[in-house]
Amino acid sequence: MVDLGSAPGSWLQYAAERVGPRGLVVGVDRDEVRIALPDHVRVLRADILSLRPEELLAIAPSFDLLLSDAAPKTTGVPFADHARSVALARRSLELARAVVRPGGSWVCKVFQGEEIESFRGEARLAFDRLVESKPKSSRERSVEIFFVGIGRIA
Ligand SMILES: C[S@@+](CC[C@H](N)C(=O)[O-])C[C@H]1O[C@@H](n2cnc3c(N)ncnc32)[C@H](O)[C@@H]1O
């Protein structure tokens, strides 16, 4: 699986445990992941917005799941933060279309705002089923939600 926006590394630790040593977890972040991780975790230090699918496909021919917890540094200007979050989320969707195997899944955090409706439409086209979730761990007043795409359409 792929984990975009993986620093400082909590999701990587959890994913590594769930996937187990016979699986593979690839983390991507422009910041360094400093924690110790098992051998079946690889970390790429890269900007998601310019990351090419080939860089992931050089590591494995396809992936079952792509997660994105990537988030911009917030500025306090809601539209600017939303726009940057949607840009990251769109990139994660493009990468999922390119590297997730048909039938595989995508989970993506995004800040809600004006562009969410068109982004939802784009995501719906890529998966058999699209679910939205606001986990309890996400603060009540936070604008973040998660999209879960199940069954990538080939
Ligand atoms: C909320 S944190 C992720 C936390 C992580 N899931 C964990 O469990 O530790 C968001 C991350 O997105 C990364 N990020 C934001 N924009 C990025 C970009 N354009 N390219 C790569 N990483 C980016 C940040 O560096 C930050 O580490």
PDBQT file of the ligand as one rigid body, heavy atoms in Angstrom, charges set to zero:
ROOT
HETATM    1  C1  LIG A 201      -1.330  15.536   9.000  1.00  0.00    +0.000 C 
HETATM    2  S1  LIG A 201       0.315  15.277   8.480  1.00  0.00    +0.000 S 
HETATM    3  C2  LIG A 201       0.339  13.531   8.202  1.00  0.00    +0.000 C 
HETATM    4  C3  LIG A 201       0.447  12.710   9.458  1.00  0.00    +0.000 C 
HETATM    5  C4  LIG A 201       0.759  11.246   9.154  1.00  0.00    +0.000 C 
HETATM    6  N1  LIG A 201      -0.343  10.596   8.459  1.00  0.00    +0.000 N 
HETATM    7  C5  LIG A 201       1.091  10.450  10.407  1.00  0.00    +0.000 C 
HETATM    8  O1  LIG A 201       0.350   9.528  10.724  1.00  0.00    +0.000 OA
HETATM    9  O2  LIG A 201       2.092  10.726  11.046  1.00  0.00    +0.000 OA
HETATM   10  C6  LIG A 201       0.298  15.914   6.843  1.00  0.00    +0.000 C 
HETATM   11  C7  LIG A 201       1.580  15.679   6.063  1.00  0.00    +0.000 C 
HETATM   12  O3  LIG A 201       1.373  16.078   4.712  1.00  0.00    +0.000 OA
HETATM   13  C8  LIG A 201       2.638  16.450   4.202  1.00  0.00    +0.000 C 
HETATM   14  N2  LIG A 201       2.522  17.208   2.947  1.00  0.00    +0.000 N 
HETATM   15  C9  LIG A 201       1.756  18.294   2.718  1.00  0.00    +0.000 A 
HETATM   16  N3  LIG A 201       1.916  18.711   1.454  1.00  0.00    +0.000 NA
HETATM   17  C10 LIG A 201       2.798  17.853   0.862  1.00  0.00    +0.000 A 
HETATM   18  C11 LIG A 201       3.346  17.750  -0.442  1.00  0.00    +0.000 A 
HETATM   19  N4  LIG A 201       3.031  18.619  -1.410  1.00  0.00    +0.000 N 
HETATM   20  N5  LIG A 201       4.204  16.737  -0.706  1.00  0.00    +0.000 NA
HETATM   21  C12 LIG A 201       4.545  15.851   0.275  1.00  0.00    +0.000 A 
HETATM   22  N6  LIG A 201       4.056  15.903   1.529  1.00  0.00    +0.000 NA
HETATM   23  C13 LIG A 201       3.185  16.883   1.813  1.00  0.00    +0.000 A 
HETATM   24  C14 LIG A 201       3.239  17.276   5.331  1.00  0.00    +0.000 C 
HETATM   25  O4  LIG A 201       4.650  17.356   5.189  1.00  0.00    +0.000 OA
HETATM   26  C15 LIG A 201       2.783  16.480   6.568  1.00  0.00    +0.000 C 
HETATM   27  O5  LIG A 201       3.787  15.617   7.010  1.00  0.00    +0.000 OA
ENDROOT
TORSDOF 0
